[in-house]
């Protein structure tokens, strides 16, 4: 049975730096950055950045930029157990590669 009883969390953020403003203008988007988590308590998100590549983002309660809260939106995406394991496998592979470099 393919019940979607697991969750992947997607956080969109609007950082106020020059690169983010450019991304928003070009794409006509409200947010400039996306992070993903498979943890229901979502203390740790993962993302790619232009400067640092794959990275881990730890948010206490809310994302900040230079000590100031930034606008964000959090989405809960229902997934199957197999889909969740696939997302976790991909995150782990990127994390291992980052640590290897």
N, C-alpha and C positions, 0 to 999 in steps of 0.2 A: 504494500500500500504506500502511496506517495503523499502522505499527509504533510502539509506545510506547517509543522508545529515547532519549527526552529526559527531563529531570527538573525538576520544580518543587519547591522546598524550603519546607516550612511549619514555623515554629518557634513553639511555644506557651511562654509564660513566665508565671510567678507572681510578679508584683511585689508587695512587701509594703506598698503604700500604701493609704490609706483607700478610694479609688475602686475599686481592684482587689479589696479585701476585700468591698466591697458587690456588685460584679459577680459574684464567686464565690458569695456567699450567695444572691443572687436567681436566678442561673442554675444553681446546684448544680453548678458546674464546678470541676475541679481547677486549671485555669489561667485567667488573666484577660486575657491579651493574645495576639494572633496576628500574626506577621510573615511575609512571603513573599519568596523570592529565586529567581532563575533562574540564579544563578552556582554552578557545581559546587564552588567553593572557599568559597562563602557568606560572604565578608567583609562584604557589604552586604545588608541586608534592608530592606523597605519595609513601612509600616503606617499605619493611621489612629489618631489619638488624639483624645480629646475636647477637649483644650486646644489642640493645635497642628495638627490636621487631618492631611493626608498628610505623612509624614516619612520620612527615610532614617535607618536605624539601623546604625551600624558597630560590630560586635562584634570585639574582638581574638580571643578564644578562647571566651568565655562571657559571656552578658549579666550586667550588674551593676546594682545599685540603690544609689546613694550609696557606691560602692566595695565593696559586698558581693555575692558571687555569688548569683544567684537560681535556683530550680528551673526547669528548662526541659525540653522534649521536642522533638526534631527529627525530622521525617518527610520522606521522599523520595517524591514522588508521580510515577509514570511518566506521561508525556504524549507525544503525537505532536508532530512538528515544527510542525504548524499550530497546535496548542493552545499550545505554548511561545511561538510568535510572537505569538499573540493576548494572552497574559498579558504579554509584554514590551511590546506596543503599549499596553495599558491602563496599565501602570506608567509608561511614558514620557509618556503624555497627562496623568496626574495630576502627575507631576514637573514637566512644562512649565507646567501651570496653577499649581502652587505657586510656581514661580520667577517667574511673571508677576505674581503678587499682591504 
